[in-house]
Amino acid sequence: MSLKEMWHYLLNKKWESDDVWMVILYSFIASLFVTPLLGIPIGILAFLILNEDVLKK
């Protein structure tokens, strides 16, 4: 899946509060290990891989 497809998926997703909290949690955890500048995109990728199974398509 390309970055453009991921971007459109995230924009068109019907977000629930649990999803938002999971993205924040993954971004926070990733930011502990790397800089916050890289932690946010890594957290979003972790959300897509672990919760949405987007990359398996």
mmCIF file as gemmi writes it, N, C-alpha and C atoms, coordinates in Angstrom:
data_model
loop_
_atom_site.group_PDB
_atom_site.id
_atom_site.type_symbol
_atom_site.label_atom_id
_atom_site.label_alt_id
_atom_site.label_comp_id
_atom_site.label_asym_id
_atom_site.label_entity_id
_atom_site.label_seq_id
_atom_site.pdbx_PDB_ins_code
_atom_site.Cartn_x
_atom_site.Cartn_y
_atom_site.Cartn_z
_atom_site.occupancy
_atom_site.B_iso_or_equiv
_atom_site.pdbx_formal_charge
_atom_site.auth_seq_id
_atom_site.auth_asym_id
_atom_site.pdbx_PDB_model_num
ATOM 1 N N . MET Axp A 1 ? 0.847 -1.163 0 1 0 ? 1 A 1
ATOM 2 C CA . MET Axp A 1 ? 0 0 0 1 0 ? 1 A 1
ATOM 3 C C . MET Axp A 1 ? 0.9 1.235 0 1 0 ? 1 A 1
ATOM 4 N N . SER Axp A 2 ? 0.593 2.157 -0.871 1 0 ? 2 A 1
ATOM 5 C CA . SER Axp A 2 ? 1.412 3.361 -0.976 1 0 ? 2 A 1
ATOM 6 C C . SER Axp A 2 ? 1.015 4.379 0.096 1 0 ? 2 A 1
ATOM 7 N N . LEU Axp A 3 ? 1.859 5.376 0.264 1 0 ? 3 A 1
ATOM 8 C CA . LEU Axp A 3 ? 1.561 6.429 1.245 1 0 ? 3 A 1
ATOM 9 C C . LEU Axp A 3 ? 0.299 7.187 0.873 1 0 ? 3 A 1
ATOM 10 N N . LYS Axp A 4 ? 0.081 7.383 -0.418 1 0 ? 4 A 1
ATOM 11 C CA . LYS Axp A 4 ? -1.117 8.093 -0.866 1 0 ? 4 A 1
ATOM 12 C C . LYS Axp A 4 ? -2.382 7.303 -0.523 1 0 ? 4 A 1
ATOM 13 N N . GLU Axp A 5 ? -2.335 5.984 -0.696 1 0 ? 5 A 1
ATOM 14 C CA . GLU Axp A 5 ? -3.48 5.152 -0.344 1 0 ? 5 A 1
ATOM 15 C C . GLU Axp A 5 ? -3.731 5.157 1.158 1 0 ? 5 A 1
ATOM 16 N N . MET Axp A 6 ? -2.635 5.127 1.95 1 0 ? 6 A 1
ATOM 17 C CA . MET Axp A 6 ? -2.787 5.201 3.404 1 0 ? 6 A 1
ATOM 18 C C . MET Axp A 6 ? -3.399 6.524 3.82 1 0 ? 6 A 1
ATOM 19 N N . TRP Axp A 7 ? -2.967 7.6 3.177 1 0 ? 7 A 1
ATOM 20 C CA . TRP Axp A 7 ? -3.491 8.936 3.493 1 0 ? 7 A 1
ATOM 21 C C . TRP Axp A 7 ? -4.993 9.001 3.216 1 0 ? 7 A 1
ATOM 22 N N . HIS Axp A 8 ? -5.419 8.482 2.06 1 0 ? 8 A 1
ATOM 23 C CA . HIS Axp A 8 ? -6.844 8.486 1.727 1 0 ? 8 A 1
ATOM 24 C C . HIS Axp A 8 ? -7.638 7.582 2.658 1 0 ? 8 A 1
ATOM 25 N N . TYR Axp A 9 ? -7.038 6.46 3.053 1 0 ? 9 A 1
ATOM 26 C CA . TYR Axp A 9 ? -7.71 5.57 3.997 1 0 ? 9 A 1
ATOM 27 C C . TYR Axp A 9 ? -7.954 6.285 5.326 1 0 ? 9 A 1
ATOM 28 N N . LEU Axp A 10 ? -6.92 6.978 5.828 1 0 ? 10 A 1
ATOM 29 C CA . LEU Axp A 10 ? -7.06 7.676 7.108 1 0 ? 10 A 1
ATOM 30 C C . LEU Axp A 10 ? -8.062 8.818 7.026 1 0 ? 10 A 1
ATOM 31 N N . LEU Axp A 11 ? -8.115 9.508 5.887 1 0 ? 11 A 1
ATOM 32 C CA . LEU Axp A 11 ? -9.066 10.612 5.738 1 0 ? 11 A 1
ATOM 33 C C . LEU Axp A 11 ? -10.506 10.116 5.64 1 0 ? 11 A 1
ATOM 34 N N . ASN Axp A 12 ? -10.718 8.964 5.007 1 0 ? 12 A 1
ATOM 35 C CA . ASN Axp A 12 ? -12.074 8.463 4.778 1 0 ? 12 A 1
ATOM 36 C C . ASN Axp A 12 ? -12.564 7.534 5.878 1 0 ? 12 A 1
ATOM 37 N N . LYS Axp A 13 ? -11.717 7.224 6.842 1 0 ? 13 A 1
ATOM 38 C CA . LYS Axp A 13 ? -12.095 6.316 7.919 1 0 ? 13 A 1
ATOM 39 C C . LYS Axp A 13 ? -13.13 6.968 8.824 1 0 ? 13 A 1
ATOM 40 N N . LYS Axp A 14 ? -14.077 6.164 9.265 1 0 ? 14 A 1
ATOM 41 C CA . LYS Axp A 14 ? -15.06 6.616 10.253 1 0 ? 14 A 1
ATOM 42 C C . LYS Axp A 14 ? -14.426 6.446 11.638 1 0 ? 14 A 1
ATOM 43 N N . TRP Axp A 15 ? -13.905 7.544 12.183 1 0 ? 15 A 1
ATOM 44 C CA . TRP Axp A 15 ? -13.142 7.495 13.427 1 0 ? 15 A 1
ATOM 45 C C . TRP Axp A 15 ? -14.055 7.397 14.625 1 0 ? 15 A 1
ATOM 46 N N . GLU Axp A 16 ? -13.708 6.498 15.534 1 0 ? 16 A 1
ATOM 47 C CA . GLU Axp A 16 ? -14.372 6.393 16.823 1 0 ? 16 A 1
ATOM 48 C C . GLU Axp A 16 ? -13.377 6.853 17.892 1 0 ? 16 A 1
ATOM 49 N N . SER Axp A 17 ? -13.857 7.095 19.08 1 0 ? 17 A 1
ATOM 50 C CA . SER Axp A 17 ? -12.97 7.602 20.131 1 0 ? 17 A 1
ATOM 51 C C . SER Axp A 17 ? -11.876 6.594 20.473 1 0 ? 17 A 1
ATOM 52 N N . ASP Axp A 18 ? -12.184 5.299 20.43 1 0 ? 18 A 1
ATOM 53 C CA . ASP Axp A 18 ? -11.166 4.288 20.712 1 0 ? 18 A 1
ATOM 54 C C . ASP Axp A 18 ? -10.039 4.339 19.691 1 0 ? 18 A 1
ATOM 55 N N . ASP Axp A 19 ? -10.378 4.572 18.435 1 0 ? 19 A 1
ATOM 56 C CA . ASP Axp A 19 ? -9.356 4.661 17.386 1 0 ? 19 A 1
ATOM 57 C C . ASP Axp A 19 ? -8.429 5.852 17.626 1 0 ? 19 A 1
ATOM 58 N N . VAL Axp A 20 ? -9 6.97 17.985 1 0 ? 20 A 1
ATOM 59 C CA . VAL Axp A 20 ? -8.2 8.175 18.227 1 0 ? 20 A 1
ATOM 60 C C . VAL Axp A 20 ? -7.26 7.953 19.407 1 0 ? 20 A 1
ATOM 61 N N . TRP Axp A 21 ? -7.777 7.344 20.476 1 0 ? 21 A 1
ATOM 62 C CA . TRP Axp A 21 ? -6.936 7.095 21.644 1 0 ? 21 A 1
ATOM 63 C C . TRP Axp A 21 ? -5.821 6.102 21.331 1 0 ? 21 A 1
ATOM 64 N N . MET Axp A 22 ? -6.1 5.115 20.488 1 0 ? 22 A 1
ATOM 65 C CA . MET Axp A 22 ? -5.062 4.151 20.114 1 0 ? 22 A 1
ATOM 66 C C . MET Axp A 22 ? -3.963 4.824 19.298 1 0 ? 22 A 1
ATOM 67 N N . VAL Axp A 23 ? -4.33 5.72 18.378 1 0 ? 23 A 1
ATOM 68 C CA . VAL Axp A 23 ? -3.325 6.441 17.594 1 0 ? 23 A 1
ATOM 69 C C . VAL Axp A 23 ? -2.466 7.308 18.513 1 0 ? 23 A 1
ATOM 70 N N . ILE Axp A 24 ? -3.087 7.976 19.466 1 0 ? 24 A 1
ATOM 71 C CA . ILE Axp A 24 ? -2.343 8.804 20.417 1 0 ? 24 A 1
ATOM 72 C C . ILE Axp A 24 ? -1.41 7.934 21.258 1 0 ? 24 A 1
ATOM 73 N N . LEU Axp A 25 ? -1.888 6.793 21.721 1 0 ? 25 A 1
ATOM 74 C CA . LEU Axp A 25 ? -1.066 5.893 22.527 1 0 ? 25 A 1
ATOM 75 C C . LEU Axp A 25 ? 0.116 5.356 21.724 1 0 ? 25 A 1
ATOM 76 N N . TYR Axp A 26 ? -0.127 4.895 20.504 1 0 ? 26 A 1
ATOM 77 C CA . TYR Axp A 26 ? 0.96 4.376 19.669 1 0 ? 26 A 1
ATOM 78 C C . TYR Axp A 26 ? 1.975 5.473 19.354 1 0 ? 26 A 1
ATOM 79 N N . SER Axp A 27 ? 1.505 6.677 19.092 1 0 ? 27 A 1
ATOM 80 C CA . SER Axp A 27 ? 2.418 7.782 18.809 1 0 ? 27 A 1
ATOM 81 C C . SER Axp A 27 ? 3.249 8.139 20.044 1 0 ? 27 A 1
ATOM 82 N N . PHE Axp A 28 ? 2.629 8.121 21.207 1 0 ? 28 A 1
ATOM 83 C CA . PHE Axp A 28 ? 3.351 8.416 22.444 1 0 ? 28 A 1
ATOM 84 C C . PHE Axp A 28 ? 4.427 7.367 22.713 1 0 ? 28 A 1
ATOM 85 N N . ILE Axp A 29 ? 4.068 6.103 22.561 1 0 ? 29 A 1
ATOM 86 C CA . ILE Axp A 29 ? 5.037 5.029 22.801 1 0 ? 29 A 1
ATOM 87 C C . ILE Axp A 29 ? 6.179 5.102 21.797 1 0 ? 29 A 1
ATOM 88 N N . ALA Axp A 30 ? 5.856 5.344 20.537 1 0 ? 30 A 1
ATOM 89 C CA . ALA Axp A 30 ? 6.907 5.456 19.525 1 0 ? 30 A 1
ATOM 90 C C . ALA Axp A 30 ? 7.797 6.664 19.804 1 0 ? 30 A 1
ATOM 91 N N . SER Axp A 31 ? 7.226 7.738 20.318 1 0 ? 31 A 1
ATOM 92 C CA . SER Axp A 31 ? 8.004 8.944 20.61 1 0 ? 31 A 1
ATOM 93 C C . SER Axp A 31 ? 8.955 8.743 21.785 1 0 ? 31 A 1
ATOM 94 N N . LEU Axp A 32 ? 8.676 7.769 22.628 1 0 ? 32 A 1
ATOM 95 C CA . LEU Axp A 32 ? 9.599 7.464 23.721 1 0 ? 32 A 1
ATOM 96 C C . LEU Axp A 32 ? 10.892 6.85 23.196 1 0 ? 32 A 1
ATOM 97 N N . PHE Axp A 33 ? 10.799 6.116 22.101 1 0 ? 33 A 1
ATOM 98 C CA . PHE Axp A 33 ? 11.964 5.419 21.562 1 0 ? 33 A 1
ATOM 99 C C . PHE Axp A 33 ? 12.711 6.224 20.501 1 0 ? 33 A 1
ATOM 100 N N . VAL Axp A 34 ? 12.011 7.068 19.793 1 0 ? 34 A 1
ATOM 101 C CA . VAL Axp A 34 ? 12.639 7.929 18.785 1 0 ? 34 A 1
ATOM 102 C C . VAL Axp A 34 ? 12.187 9.358 19.055 1 0 ? 34 A 1
ATOM 103 N N . THR Axp A 35 ? 12.639 10.297 18.267 1 0 ? 35 A 1
ATOM 104 C CA . THR Axp A 35 ? 12.23 11.683 18.471 1 0 ? 35 A 1
ATOM 105 C C . THR Axp A 35 ? 10.743 11.832 18.164 1 0 ? 35 A 1
ATOM 106 N N . PRO Axp A 36 ? 10.058 12.809 18.758 1 0 ? 36 A 1
ATOM 107 C CA . PRO Axp A 36 ? 8.642 13.008 18.465 1 0 ? 36 A 1
ATOM 108 C C . PRO Axp A 36 ? 8.362 13.284 16.986 1 0 ? 36 A 1
ATOM 109 N N . LEU Axp A 37 ? 9.342 13.848 16.309 1 0 ? 37 A 1
ATOM 110 C CA . LEU Axp A 37 ? 9.151 14.109 14.882 1 0 ? 37 A 1
ATOM 111 C C . LEU Axp A 37 ? 8.948 12.808 14.109 1 0 ? 37 A 1
ATOM 112 N N . LEU Axp A 38 ? 9.649 11.772 14.489 1 0 ? 38 A 1
ATOM 113 C CA . LEU Axp A 38 ? 9.487 10.468 13.844 1 0 ? 38 A 1
ATOM 114 C C . LEU Axp A 38 ? 8.462 9.596 14.56 1 0 ? 38 A 1
ATOM 115 N N . GLY Axp A 39 ? 8.198 9.869 15.812 1 0 ? 39 A 1
ATOM 116 C CA . GLY Axp A 39 ? 7.28 9.048 16.598 1 0 ? 39 A 1
ATOM 117 C C . GLY Axp A 39 ? 5.853 9.114 16.133 1 0 ? 39 A 1
ATOM 118 N N . ILE Axp A 40 ? 5.418 10.26 15.668 1 0 ? 40 A 1
ATOM 119 C CA . ILE Axp A 40 ? 4.031 10.399 15.228 1 0 ? 40 A 1
ATOM 120 C C . ILE Axp A 40 ? 3.757 9.564 13.974 1 0 ? 40 A 1
ATOM 121 N N . PRO Axp A 41 ? 4.582 9.678 12.914 1 0 ? 41 A 1
ATOM 122 C CA . PRO Axp A 41 ? 4.306 8.815 11.752 1 0 ? 41 A 1
ATOM 123 C C . PRO Axp A 41 ? 4.489 7.329 12.056 1 0 ? 41 A 1
ATOM 124 N N . ILE Axp A 42 ? 5.451 6.989 12.914 1 0 ? 42 A 1
ATOM 125 C CA . ILE Axp A 42 ? 5.641 5.588 13.281 1 0 ? 42 A 1
ATOM 126 C C . ILE Axp A 42 ? 4.434 5.084 14.075 1 0 ? 42 A 1
ATOM 127 N N . GLY Axp A 43 ? 3.888 5.929 14.934 1 0 ? 43 A 1
ATOM 128 C CA . GLY Axp A 43 ? 2.682 5.554 15.684 1 0 ? 43 A 1
ATOM 129 C C . GLY Axp A 43 ? 1.487 5.339 14.785 1 0 ? 43 A 1
ATOM 130 N N . ILE Axp A 44 ? 1.348 6.169 13.767 1 0 ? 44 A 1
ATOM 131 C CA . ILE Axp A 44 ? 0.24 6.005 12.818 1 0 ? 44 A 1
ATOM 132 C C . ILE Axp A 44 ? 0.424 4.72 12.013 1 0 ? 44 A 1
ATOM 133 N N . LEU Axp A 45 ? 1.651 4.441 11.589 1 0 ? 45 A 1
ATOM 134 C CA . LEU Axp A 45 ? 1.914 3.188 10.878 1 0 ? 45 A 1
ATOM 135 C C . LEU Axp A 45 ? 1.644 1.982 11.775 1 0 ? 45 A 1
ATOM 136 N N . ALA Axp A 46 ? 2.022 2.077 13.044 1 0 ? 46 A 1
ATOM 137 C CA . ALA Axp A 46 ? 1.744 0.982 13.981 1 0 ? 46 A 1
ATOM 138 C C . ALA Axp A 46 ? 0.246 0.767 14.122 1 0 ? 46 A 1
ATOM 139 N N . PHE Axp A 47 ? -0.523 1.849 14.158 1 0 ? 47 A 1
ATOM 140 C CA . PHE Axp A 47 ? -1.981 1.726 14.236 1 0 ? 47 A 1
ATOM 141 C C . PHE Axp A 47 ? -2.524 1.016 13.005 1 0 ? 47 A 1
ATOM 142 N N . LEU Axp A 48 ? -2.043 1.399 11.835 1 0 ? 48 A 1
ATOM 143 C CA . LEU Axp A 48 ? -2.521 0.769 10.607 1 0 ? 48 A 1
ATOM 144 C C . LEU Axp A 48 ? -2.149 -0.71 10.553 1 0 ? 48 A 1
ATOM 145 N N . ILE Axp A 49 ? -0.954 -1.046 10.99 1 0 ? 49 A 1
ATOM 146 C CA . ILE Axp A 49 ? -0.504 -2.436 10.928 1 0 ? 49 A 1
ATOM 147 C C . ILE Axp A 49 ? -1.208 -3.29 11.981 1 0 ? 49 A 1
ATOM 148 N N . LEU Axp A 50 ? -1.271 -2.804 13.217 1 0 ? 50 A 1
ATOM 149 C CA . LEU Axp A 50 ? -1.773 -3.626 14.316 1 0 ? 50 A 1
ATOM 150 C C . LEU Axp A 50 ? -3.295 -3.647 14.422 1 0 ? 50 A 1
ATOM 151 N N . ASN Axp A 51 ? -3.952 -2.542 14.129 1 0 ? 51 A 1
ATOM 152 C CA . ASN Axp A 51 ? -5.391 -2.468 14.353 1 0 ? 51 A 1
ATOM 153 C C . ASN Axp A 51 ? -6.238 -2.59 13.091 1 0 ? 51 A 1
ATOM 154 N N . GLU Axp A 52 ? -5.745 -2.125 11.991 1 0 ? 52 A 1
ATOM 155 C CA . GLU Axp A 52 ? -6.56 -2.051 10.799 1 0 ? 52 A 1
ATOM 156 C C . GLU Axp A 52 ? -6.221 -3.111 9.749 1 0 ? 52 A 1
ATOM 157 N N . ASP Axp A 53 ? -5.075 -3.747 9.867 1 0 ? 53 A 1
ATOM 158 C CA . ASP Axp A 53 ? -4.624 -4.741 8.889 1 0 ? 53 A 1
ATOM 159 C C . ASP Axp A 53 ? -4.657 -4.185 7.47 1 0 ? 53 A 1
ATOM 160 N N . VAL Axp A 54 ? -4.307 -2.926 7.321 1 0 ? 54 A 1
ATOM 161 C CA . VAL Axp A 54 ? -4.353 -2.245 6.025 1 0 ? 54 A 1
ATOM 162 C C . VAL Axp A 54 ? -3.246 -2.74 5.119 1 0 ? 54 A 1
ATOM 163 N N . LEU Axp A 55 ? -2.082 -3.006 5.675 1 0 ? 55 A 1
ATOM 164 C CA . LEU Axp A 55 ? -0.939 -3.357 4.849 1 0 ? 55 A 1
ATOM 165 C C . LEU Axp A 55 ? -1.012 -4.779 4.304 1 0 ? 55 A 1
ATOM 166 N N . LYS Axp A 56 ? -1.954 -5.579 4.766 1 0 ? 56 A 1
ATOM 167 C CA . LYS Axp A 56 ? -2.103 -6.943 4.27 1 0 ? 56 A 1
ATOM 168 C C . LYS Axp A 56 ? -2.862 -7.019 2.947 1 0 ? 56 A 1
ATOM 169 N N . LYS Axp A 57 ? -3.507 -5.917 2.572 1 0 ? 57 A 1
ATOM 170 C CA . LYS Axp A 57 ? -4.286 -5.902 1.327 1 0 ? 57 A 1
ATOM 171 C C . LYS Axp A 57 ? -3.39 -5.864 0.121 1 0 ? 57 A 1
